Amino acid sequence: MIKDERIQSSMRHIASQGFLIWYILMLTSLLYRQFYLKQPIEQYWDLAAIFFIGAMFVAISIFGRGAVHKNAITRLYKWMVPSIIITIVAVNYILGNIASIKQLIVTIIGAAIGLSLVLVVFYVLYKRWESKI
């Protein structure tokens, strides 16, 4: 059966909406278990692994296929990295993992290094795709 562009576009739209629903429900489930039920990570590590693997697959695929342009990469770095670092610090503070200024600084530096490495991987994937054009 031959599918025209309209059918293919509709199928992609349905798949992306399905992923969005899965993503929101998995994130809600993880946050509920962590903060409301106060379960240790050992009780739901499998769900967390599935969530992070799925999210990373999408992110790597988007950058690897060049679906993000250069301006979006700059915007991502400019706005999302500080937001993510602040979120990491806030969550660690709420969980009681930050009791001193030294721990705060170590948390900020560790989060910044980790995010920088992720962004370098995304940038390399984007450049690899760009060189194929």
ROKOL-880122 format. One record per atom (N, C-alpha, C, CB): residue number from 1; atom name; y, z, x; chain; residue in one letter. Coordinates in steps of 0.001 Angstrom, whole numbers. Glycine has a CB too. Example, Ala and Ser with C-alpha at 12.3 -4.5 7.8 and 13.67 -1.06 7.14 Angstrom:
<rs>
1,N,-5690,7800,13190,A,A
1,CA,-4500,7800,12300,A,A
1,C,-3300,7800,13200,A,A
1,CB,-4473,9046,11308,A,A
2,N,-2250,7080,12850,A,S
2,CA,-1060,7140,13670,A,S
2,C,30,7870,12900,A,S
2,CB,-598,5725,14084,A,S
</rs>
This chain:
<rs>
1,N,-1181,0,845,A,M
1,CA,0,0,0,A,M
1,C,1238,0,886,A,M
1,CB,1,1219,-959,A,M
2,N,2142,-907,618,A,I
2,CA,3380,-1023,1379,A,I
2,C,4431,-131,733,A,I
2,CB,3867,-2504,1446,A,I
3,N,5092,658,1568,A,K
3,CA,6130,1555,1066,A,K
3,C,7487,999,1479,A,K
3,CB,5934,3012,1604,A,K
4,N,8378,883,526,A,D
4,CA,9715,413,870,A,D
4,C,10549,1576,1409,A,D
4,CB,10405,-231,-360,A,D
5,N,11750,1265,1851,A,E
5,CA,12608,2271,2487,A,E
5,C,12985,3399,1538,A,E
5,CB,13866,1618,3018,A,E
6,N,13156,3107,268,A,R
6,CA,13525,4136,-699,A,R
6,C,12423,5177,-848,A,R
6,CB,13834,3505,-2052,A,R
7,N,11176,4719,-915,A,I
7,CA,10044,5637,-1035,A,I
7,C,9906,6466,233,A,I
7,CB,8738,4865,-1315,A,I
8,N,10037,5830,1394,A,Q
8,CA,9949,6556,2657,A,Q
8,C,11064,7596,2762,A,Q
8,CB,10017,5581,3844,A,Q
9,N,12274,7236,2360,A,S
9,CA,13395,8174,2392,A,S
9,C,13146,9355,1458,A,S
9,CB,14699,7462,2007,A,S
10,N,12624,9077,281,A,S
10,CA,12315,10157,-667,A,S
10,C,11244,11085,-107,A,S
10,CB,11853,9576,-2015,A,S
11,N,10224,10533,513,A,M
11,CA,9154,11345,1087,A,M
11,C,9692,12237,2210,A,M
11,CB,8023,10444,1616,A,M
12,N,10570,11680,3049,A,R
12,CA,11170,12485,4119,A,R
12,C,12033,13599,3542,A,R
12,CB,12009,11601,5053,A,R
13,N,12774,13296,2487,A,H
13,CA,13627,14301,1857,A,H
13,C,12780,15435,1267,A,H
13,CB,14498,13654,758,A,H
14,N,11689,15088,604,A,I
14,CA,10788,16090,30,A,I
14,C,10169,16946,1138,A,I
14,CB,9678,15408,-809,A,I
15,N,9750,16304,2226,A,A
15,CA,9160,17045,3348,A,A
15,C,10177,17992,3976,A,A
15,CB,8625,16073,4411,A,A
16,N,11421,17551,4116,A,S
16,CA,12436,18429,4715,A,S
16,C,12764,19598,3789,A,S
16,CB,13716,17635,5032,A,S
17,N,12783,19362,2489,A,Q
17,CA,13005,20466,1549,A,Q
17,C,11834,21441,1582,A,Q
17,CB,13209,19929,118,A,Q
18,N,10624,20932,1699,A,G
18,CA,9445,21790,1805,A,G
18,C,9504,22650,3055,A,G
18,CB,8172,20951,1809,A,G
19,N,9925,22056,4167,A,F
19,CA,10057,22842,5398,A,F
19,C,11133,23910,5245,A,F
19,CB,10386,21927,6591,A,F
20,N,12244,23576,4612,A,L
20,CA,13320,24549,4418,A,L
20,C,12834,25732,3583,A,L
20,CB,14534,23883,3741,A,L
21,N,12092,25456,2533,A,I
21,CA,11541,26535,1705,A,I
21,C,10573,27389,2522,A,I
21,CB,10825,25956,458,A,I
22,N,9685,26745,3288,A,W
22,CA,8748,27479,4144,A,W
22,C,9504,28347,5142,A,W
22,CB,7812,26504,4887,A,W
23,N,10521,27788,5773,A,Y
23,CA,11292,28500,6787,A,Y
23,C,11961,29742,6192,A,Y
23,CB,12350,27571,7405,A,Y
24,N,12612,29588,5060,A,I
24,CA,13316,30712,4430,A,I
24,C,12320,31792,3991,A,I
24,CB,14147,30222,3214,A,I
25,N,11212,31399,3398,A,L
25,CA,10217,32378,2949,A,L
25,C,9553,33108,4122,A,L
25,CB,9152,31686,2105,A,L
26,N,9237,32400,5192,A,M
26,CA,8636,33041,6358,A,M
26,C,9622,34012,7008,A,M
26,CB,8179,31983,7378,A,M
27,N,10879,33584,7146,A,L
27,CA,11884,34459,7736,A,L
27,C,12097,35698,6871,A,L
27,CB,13208,33705,7921,A,L
28,N,12173,35509,5566,A,T
28,CA,12322,36639,4651,A,T
28,C,11133,37586,4762,A,T
28,CB,12471,36144,3208,A,T
29,N,9942,37046,4834,A,S
29,CA,8737,37863,4964,A,S
29,C,8763,38670,6258,A,S
29,CB,7483,36981,4917,A,S
30,N,9146,38045,7353,A,L
30,CA,9195,38751,8630,A,L
30,C,10247,39854,8620,A,L
30,CB,9480,37772,9761,A,L
31,N,11425,39544,8086,A,L
31,CA,12481,40550,8026,A,L
31,C,12100,41698,7099,A,L
31,CB,13789,39917,7563,A,L
32,N,11446,41403,5982,A,Y
32,CA,10987,42424,5036,A,Y
32,C,9985,43361,5702,A,Y
32,CB,10356,41767,3792,A,Y
33,N,9020,42781,6413,A,R
33,CA,8007,43599,7070,A,R
33,C,8617,44452,8191,A,R
33,CB,6894,42708,7632,A,R
34,N,9571,43879,8914,A,Q
34,CA,10155,44599,10046,A,Q
34,C,11087,45717,9596,A,Q
34,CB,10909,43634,10943,A,Q
35,N,11999,45417,8689,A,F
35,CA,13058,46371,8379,A,F
35,C,12806,47214,7127,A,F
35,CB,14339,45639,8218,A,F
36,N,12156,46665,6113,A,Y
36,CA,11928,47432,4898,A,Y
36,C,10628,48234,4983,A,Y
36,CB,11896,46502,3688,A,Y
37,N,9548,47548,5348,A,L
37,CA,8260,48234,5452,A,L
37,C,8094,48964,6782,A,L
37,CB,7132,47241,5274,A,L
38,N,8932,48609,7760,A,K
38,CA,8901,49207,9102,A,K
38,C,7509,49107,9739,A,K
38,CB,9336,50677,9033,A,K
39,N,6908,47935,9572,A,Q
39,CA,5601,47706,10172,A,Q
39,C,5777,47358,11651,A,Q
39,CB,4840,46577,9423,A,Q
40,N,4859,47790,12487,A,P
40,CA,4912,47361,13890,A,P
40,C,4544,45875,13994,A,P
40,CB,3952,48225,14768,A,P
41,N,5013,45221,15032,A,I
41,CA,4792,43784,15208,A,I
41,C,3300,43455,15288,A,I
41,CB,5506,43288,16471,A,I
42,N,2474,44392,15691,A,E
42,CA,1032,44149,15787,A,E
42,C,419,43808,14432,A,E
42,CB,333,45367,16375,A,E
43,N,1057,44225,13341,A,Q
43,CA,505,43976,12012,A,Q
43,C,874,42595,11461,A,Q
43,CB,981,45044,11057,A,Q
44,N,1842,41947,12057,A,Y
44,CA,2224,40619,11542,A,Y
44,C,2568,39636,12659,A,Y
44,CB,3416,40747,10598,A,Y
45,N,2027,39832,13832,A,W
45,CA,2328,38951,14954,A,W
45,C,1885,37522,14686,A,W
45,CB,1667,39465,16216,A,W
46,N,797,37354,13924,A,D
46,CA,312,36013,13634,A,D
46,C,1316,35232,12789,A,D
46,CB,-1036,36081,12920,A,D
47,N,1916,35897,11801,A,L
47,CA,2941,35234,10993,A,L
47,C,4178,34910,11825,A,L
47,CB,3329,36113,9799,A,L
48,N,4551,35844,12703,A,A
48,CA,5706,35609,13571,A,A
48,C,5436,34426,14500,A,A
48,CB,6037,36878,14395,A,A
49,N,4236,34339,15045,A,A
49,CA,3896,33232,15937,A,A
49,C,3944,31898,15196,A,A
49,CB,2506,33447,16551,A,A
50,N,3388,31850,13992,A,I
50,CA,3422,30622,13190,A,I
50,C,4868,30222,12895,A,I
50,CB,2635,30810,11868,A,I
51,N,5691,31193,12538,A,F
51,CA,7095,30925,12233,A,F
51,C,7817,30357,13447,A,F
51,CB,7793,32201,11755,A,F
52,N,7675,31006,14600,A,F
52,CA,8402,30555,15783,A,F
52,C,7862,29235,16317,A,F
52,CB,8337,31611,16867,A,F
53,N,6577,29002,16243,A,I
53,CA,6009,27723,16676,A,I
53,C,6512,26596,15778,A,I
53,CB,4462,27776,16661,A,I
54,N,6520,26826,14462,A,G
54,CA,7024,25804,13536,A,G
54,C,8487,25503,13751,A,G
54,CB,6810,26239,12112,A,G
55,N,9292,26538,13927,A,A
55,CA,10721,26341,14139,A,A
55,C,10996,25640,15474,A,A
55,CB,11451,27685,14091,A,A
56,N,10268,26030,16524,A,M
56,CA,10469,25395,17832,A,M
56,C,10000,23943,17816,A,M
56,CB,9725,26175,18927,A,M
57,N,8919,23645,17096,A,F
57,CA,8455,22262,17005,A,F
57,C,9540,21376,16415,A,F
57,CB,7177,22173,16157,A,F
58,N,10167,21839,15347,A,V
58,CA,11216,21045,14715,A,V
58,C,12398,20866,15662,A,V
58,CB,11678,21705,13405,A,V
59,N,12825,21948,16313,A,A
59,CA,13965,21865,17221,A,A
59,C,13684,20920,18381,A,A
59,CB,14321,23248,17751,A,A
60,N,12503,21040,18982,A,I
60,CA,12156,20173,20115,A,I
60,C,12036,18723,19657,A,I
60,CB,10835,20636,20775,A,I
61,N,11473,18486,18485,A,S
61,CA,11355,17122,17966,A,S
61,C,12724,16500,17708,A,S
61,CB,10529,17114,16680,A,S
62,N,13636,17295,17159,A,I
62,CA,14979,16776,16873,A,I
62,C,15680,16366,18161,A,I
62,CB,15820,17828,16122,A,I
63,N,15634,17218,19167,A,F
63,CA,16297,16890,20423,A,F
63,C,15544,15823,21189,A,F
63,CB,16447,18128,21279,A,F
64,N,14237,15844,21139,A,G
64,CA,13431,14880,21871,A,G
64,C,13552,13466,21345,A,G
64,CB,12009,15292,21838,A,G
65,N,13904,13328,20088,A,R
65,CA,14041,12000,19489,A,R
65,C,15492,11584,19348,A,R
65,CB,13371,11966,18135,A,R
66,N,16400,12386,19870,A,G
66,CA,17806,12010,19883,A,G
66,C,18500,12106,18548,A,G
66,CB,17937,10646,20382,A,G
67,N,17993,12943,17657,A,A
67,CA,18599,13057,16333,A,A
67,C,19881,13875,16370,A,A
67,CB,17616,13683,15357,A,A
68,N,20202,14457,17515,A,V
68,CA,21429,15240,17667,A,V
68,C,22303,14530,18686,A,V
68,CB,21126,16720,18107,A,V
69,N,23558,14310,18351,A,H
69,CA,24459,13627,19277,A,H
69,C,25143,14637,20192,A,H
69,CB,25510,12803,18506,A,H
70,N,25853,14127,21199,A,K
70,CA,26446,14974,22230,A,K
70,C,27425,16006,21673,A,K
70,CB,27147,14118,23242,A,K
71,N,28230,15631,20682,A,N
71,CA,29195,16569,20103,A,N
71,C,28491,17745,19424,A,N
71,CB,30098,15846,19096,A,N
72,N,27345,17487,18815,A,A
72,CA,26593,18552,18152,A,A
72,C,26026,19525,19178,A,A
72,CB,25460,17963,17296,A,A
73,N,25629,19028,20343,A,I
73,CA,25120,19906,21393,A,I
73,C,26233,20846,21858,A,I
73,CB,24567,19079,22586,A,I
74,N,27438,20314,22033,A,T
74,CA,28573,21143,22433,A,T
74,C,28882,22179,21369,A,T
74,CB,29807,20278,22698,A,T
75,N,28875,21772,20118,A,R
75,CA,29137,22698,19011,A,R
75,C,28051,23771,18941,A,R
75,CB,29218,21933,17671,A,R
76,N,26819,23366,19156,A,L
76,CA,25704,24316,19161,A,L
76,C,25927,25384,20220,A,L
76,CB,24367,23590,19408,A,L
77,N,26288,24955,21417,A,Y
77,CA,26504,25907,22498,A,Y
77,C,27717,26788,22236,A,Y
77,CB,26673,25174,23815,A,Y
78,N,28770,26196,21688,A,K
78,CA,30033,26915,21500,A,K
78,C,29951,27983,20415,A,K
78,CB,31132,25939,21160,A,K
79,N,29218,27725,19346,A,W
79,CA,29208,28639,18200,A,W
79,C,27918,29410,18028,A,W
79,CB,29475,27880,16960,A,W
80,N,26803,28758,18242,A,M
80,CA,25538,29425,17942,A,M
80,C,25107,30414,19010,A,M
80,CB,24464,28407,17758,A,M
81,N,25350,30106,20266,A,V
81,CA,24915,31008,21335,A,V
81,C,25582,32379,21205,A,V
81,CB,25229,30396,22711,A,V
82,N,26916,32456,21053,A,P
82,CA,27496,33795,20859,A,P
82,C,26968,34490,19601,A,P
82,CB,29015,33695,20782,A,P
83,N,26766,33735,18534,A,S
83,CA,26237,34332,17300,A,S
83,C,24844,34902,17518,A,S
83,CB,26206,33294,16173,A,S
84,N,24000,34178,18218,A,I
84,CA,22638,34633,18463,A,I
84,C,22642,35853,19379,A,I
84,CB,21794,33504,19075,A,I
85,N,23483,35852,20410,A,I
85,CA,23561,37000,21313,A,I
85,C,24026,38240,20557,A,I
85,CB,24512,36703,22489,A,I
86,N,25041,38085,19713,A,I
86,CA,25529,39220,18915,A,I
86,C,24430,39728,17984,A,I
86,CB,26781,38815,18095,A,I
87,N,23683,38814,17382,A,T
87,CA,22583,39211,16498,A,T
87,C,21503,39968,17261,A,T
87,CB,21974,37981,15819,A,T
88,N,21154,39487,18436,A,I
88,CA,20139,40172,19252,A,I
88,C,20596,41583,19598,A,I
88,CB,19849,39377,20546,A,I
89,N,21857,41718,19995,A,V
89,CA,22385,43044,20325,A,V
89,C,22385,43941,19090,A,V
89,CB,23811,42932,20905,A,V
90,N,22821,43411,17951,A,A
90,CA,22879,44219,16724,A,A
90,C,21492,44691,16297,A,A
90,CB,23525,43416,15590,A,A
91,N,20508,43800,16345,A,V
91,CA,19149,44176,15949,A,V
91,C,18593,45232,16903,A,V
91,CB,18226,42934,15922,A,V
92,N,18806,45042,18196,A,N
92,CA,18325,46043,19164,A,N
92,C,19027,47376,18969,A,N
92,CB,18537,45550,20603,A,N
93,N,20290,47353,18630,A,Y
93,CA,21022,48605,18384,A,Y
93,C,20478,49309,17137,A,Y
93,CB,22541,48324,18221,A,Y
94,N,20244,48540,16077,A,I
94,CA,19710,49108,14835,A,I
94,C,18323,49707,15069,A,I
94,CB,19645,48030,13731,A,I
95,N,17518,49042,15877,A,L
95,CA,16169,49535,16162,A,L
95,C,16168,50707,17142,A,L
95,CB,15316,48411,16715,A,L
96,N,17329,51015,17709,A,G
96,CA,17422,52135,18631,A,G
96,C,17034,51806,20057,A,G
96,CB,16577,53235,18148,A,G
97,N,16990,50527,20393,A,N
97,CA,16614,50119,21743,A,N
97,C,17781,50142,22725,A,N
97,CB,16022,48742,21707,A,N
98,N,18984,50336,22237,A,I
98,CA,20158,50374,23102,A,I
98,C,20765,51766,22997,A,I
98,CB,21202,49266,22711,A,I
99,N,20574,52540,24071,A,A
99,CA,21081,53912,24074,A,A
99,C,22180,54118,25102,A,A
99,CB,19953,54881,24338,A,A
100,N,22373,53113,25971,A,S
100,CA,23404,53262,26996,A,S
100,C,24088,51917,27240,A,S
100,CB,22795,53810,28313,A,S
101,N,25177,51981,27967,A,I
101,CA,25914,50765,28324,A,I
101,C,25048,49866,29209,A,I
101,CB,27242,51121,29048,A,I
102,N,24264,50477,30078,A,K
102,CA,23381,49702,30961,A,K
102,C,22384,48880,30149,A,K
102,CB,22628,50637,31928,A,K
103,N,21772,49483,29145,A,Q
103,CA,20826,48754,28293,A,Q
103,C,21533,47653,27511,A,Q
103,CB,20122,49719,27324,A,Q
104,N,22756,47912,27076,A,L
104,CA,23537,46891,26371,A,L
104,C,23797,45687,27272,A,L
104,CB,24871,47479,25878,A,L
105,N,24206,45942,28495,A,I
105,CA,24494,44860,29434,A,I
105,C,23226,44071,29763,A,I
105,CB,25118,45422,30722,A,I
106,N,22121,44793,29980,A,V
106,CA,20850,44123,30270,A,V
106,C,20423,43250,29081,A,V
106,CB,19748,45167,30598,A,V
107,N,20608,43753,27869,A,T
107,CA,20257,42983,26671,A,T
107,C,21102,41718,26570,A,T
107,CB,20439,43840,25408,A,T
108,N,22391,41845,26785,A,I
108,CA,23293,40682,26702,A,I
108,C,22948,39658,27776,A,I
108,CB,24769,41123,26846,A,I
109,N,22744,40110,28999,A,I
109,CA,22412,39183,30091,A,I
109,C,21066,38509,29834,A,I
109,CB,22383,39927,31447,A,I
110,N,20076,39283,29395,A,G
110,CA,18764,38701,29101,A,G
110,C,18822,37668,27988,A,G
110,CB,17786,39791,28726,A,G
111,N,19572,37974,26923,A,A
111,CA,19711,37022,25818,A,A
111,C,20443,35761,26280,A,A
111,CB,20462,37672,24638,A,A
112,N,21484,35916,27079,A,A
112,CA,22244,34756,27566,A,A
112,C,21386,33876,28467,A,A
112,CB,23498,35216,28326,A,A
113,N,20598,34479,29341,A,I
113,CA,19722,33699,30225,A,I
113,C,18658,32968,29415,A,I
113,CB,19055,34613,31275,A,I
114,N,18038,33674,28470,A,G
114,CA,17020,33037,27633,A,G
114,C,17564,31868,26833,A,G
114,CB,16421,34046,26696,A,G
115,N,18716,32059,26212,A,L
115,CA,19312,30975,25429,A,L
115,C,19756,29824,26314,A,L
115,CB,20496,31492,24626,A,L
116,N,20247,30124,27503,A,S
116,CA,20643,29055,28430,A,S
116,C,19444,28206,28817,A,S
116,CB,21298,29645,29691,A,S
117,N,18303,28854,29061,A,L
117,CA,17100,28100,29398,A,L
117,C,16656,27205,28245,A,L
117,CB,15974,29051,29780,A,L
118,N,16727,27724,27034,A,V
118,CA,16368,26924,25863,A,V
118,C,17300,25728,25735,A,V
118,CB,16417,27779,24583,A,V
119,N,18591,25955,25906,A,L
119,CA,19554,24851,25798,A,L
119,C,19372,23822,26907,A,L
119,CB,20977,25391,25830,A,L
120,N,18979,24262,28099,A,V
120,CA,18705,23316,29187,A,V
120,C,17517,22433,28817,A,V
120,CB,18427,24069,30518,A,V
121,N,16479,23027,28244,A,V
121,CA,15320,22239,27813,A,V
121,C,15746,21226,26748,A,V
121,CB,14196,23166,27264,A,V
122,N,16535,21665,25773,A,F
122,CA,17000,20751,24735,A,F
122,C,17854,19631,25322,A,F
122,CB,17793,21513,23675,A,F
123,N,18703,19954,26280,A,Y
123,CA,19566,18949,26904,A,Y
123,C,18730,17926,27670,A,Y
123,CB,20585,19619,27848,A,Y
124,N,17713,18398,28396,A,V
124,CA,16831,17488,29129,A,V
124,C,16092,16571,28160,A,V
124,CB,15824,18280,29989,A,V
125,N,15603,17117,27056,A,L
125,CA,14924,16291,26056,A,L
125,C,15868,15235,25488,A,L
125,CB,14371,17168,24923,A,L
126,N,17103,15632,25215,A,Y
126,CA,18079,14686,24679,A,Y
126,C,18376,13591,25698,A,Y
126,CB,19377,15413,24283,A,Y
127,N,18577,13958,26955,A,K
127,CA,18867,12970,28001,A,K
127,C,17691,12026,28192,A,K
127,CB,19202,13669,29329,A,K
128,N,16468,12560,28095,A,R
128,CA,15291,11707,28219,A,R
128,C,15264,10669,27107,A,R
128,CB,14010,12547,28192,A,R
129,N,15579,11104,25877,A,W
129,CA,15608,10162,24782,A,W
129,C,16735,9164,24972,A,W
129,CB,15757,10891,23455,A,W
130,N,17902,9630,25425,A,E
130,CA,19055,8758,25610,A,E
130,C,18758,7683,26665,A,E
130,CB,20291,9585,26018,A,E
131,N,17991,8026,27699,A,S
131,CA,17682,7039,28734,A,S
131,C,16696,5978,28243,A,S
131,CB,17117,7735,29963,A,S
132,N,15975,6254,27171,A,K
132,CA,15031,5278,26624,A,K
132,C,15712,4194,25802,A,K
132,CB,14004,5979,25772,A,K
133,N,16954,4465,25407,A,I
133,CA,17668,3492,24557,A,I
133,C,18051,2286,25349,A,I
133,CB,18913,4110,23931,A,I
</rs>
